[in-house]
Amino acid sequence: VEPLRTSNCFSSPHSCGYPDPSNTGVPAGVPLGASGLLAITQPGTVVSGLQVTGTIDVLASDVTIEDTRVIQNSSCGPTNTCGNSAIEIAPGLSGVVIKNVETASVPGDTCEHDIRNNGSSVTIERAYLHACDSNVYAVGPTTLKDSYGIGALAISEDHVENVYFNETSFTAIHDTLLNPVAQTAVIFGNSRRGTDVTNC
């Protein structure tokens, strides 16, 4: 076992105890069954051990997605954003958990958000997020823990941030978030969509 370092670990975050592709996403050795796109409508559903070519839409509370790779195959094209994502959570839900999940894209397809939370309570753990320009979009309370995300600029008119949260609470715990694009931010928080804000 490689000893933990305390410096010079940017190229290999796990060597300093931080998340990177080696310790997030689907654990090594987990067999994955093939699946097409999923729309989850039954509360309490557990999705586990799949390689989904398509997208996952969560439409019910208390859903868990675990040990799963999502290779999204929708596309915004090269220029304009369209709000698509690999995993999308409908508004008004609770108890949604996403853990040990990897998101990716079919080569040539573009997407805006790896995980798009449209207004629910969501916990994301040990995720490897590299499908889309931005990793997590949240308008509902979201926790991101022990996860690795890297931004991109495949859609030329996009603004890029690993995390964009809008009028909600967001908790990040022990994550590695990298934005190699010369804009916008790693974490971007928006209060009341930019209106009625008092800066102190």
NORFENNOR-V131185 format. One record per backbone hydrogen bond with DSSP energy under -0.5 kcal/mol. CO is the residue of the C=O (numbers start at 1). NH is the residue of the N-H. If there is no record, write none. Layout:
# NORFENNOR-V131185
co nh
CO NH
CO NH
This chain:
# NORFENNOR-V131185
co nh
9 12
10 13
12 15
13 16
13 18
14 17
15 5
20 23
20 24
27 30
29 31
33 51
35 53
38 57
39 41
40 59
41 43
42 45
45 47
45 64
46 48
47 66
49 33
50 52
50 69
51 35
51 53
52 54
52 71
55 38
56 58
56 88
57 40
57 59
58 90
61 44
63 97
64 47
64 66
65 99
66 49
67 49
68 102
69 52
69 71
70 72
70 104
71 54
72 106
78 156
79 157
84 112
84 113
86 56
87 116
88 58
88 90
89 118
90 93
93 121
94 62
96 123
97 65
98 125
99 67
100 68
101 128
102 70
103 130
104 72
106 109
110 76
111 133
112 134
113 86
114 86
114 87
115 117
115 137
116 89
116 118
117 139
119 92
120 122
121 96
122 143
123 98
124 145
125 100
126 25
127 129
127 148
128 103
128 130
129 150
133 152
134 114
135 115
136 164
137 117
138 166
141 122
142 171
143 124
144 173
145 126
147 176
148 129
149 178
154 156
155 158
159 161
160 185
161 135
162 135
162 136
163 188
164 138
165 190
169 142
171 144
173 146
175 177
176 149
178 151
178 180
181 183
185 162
186 163
188 165
190 167
190 192
191 194
192 195
197 199
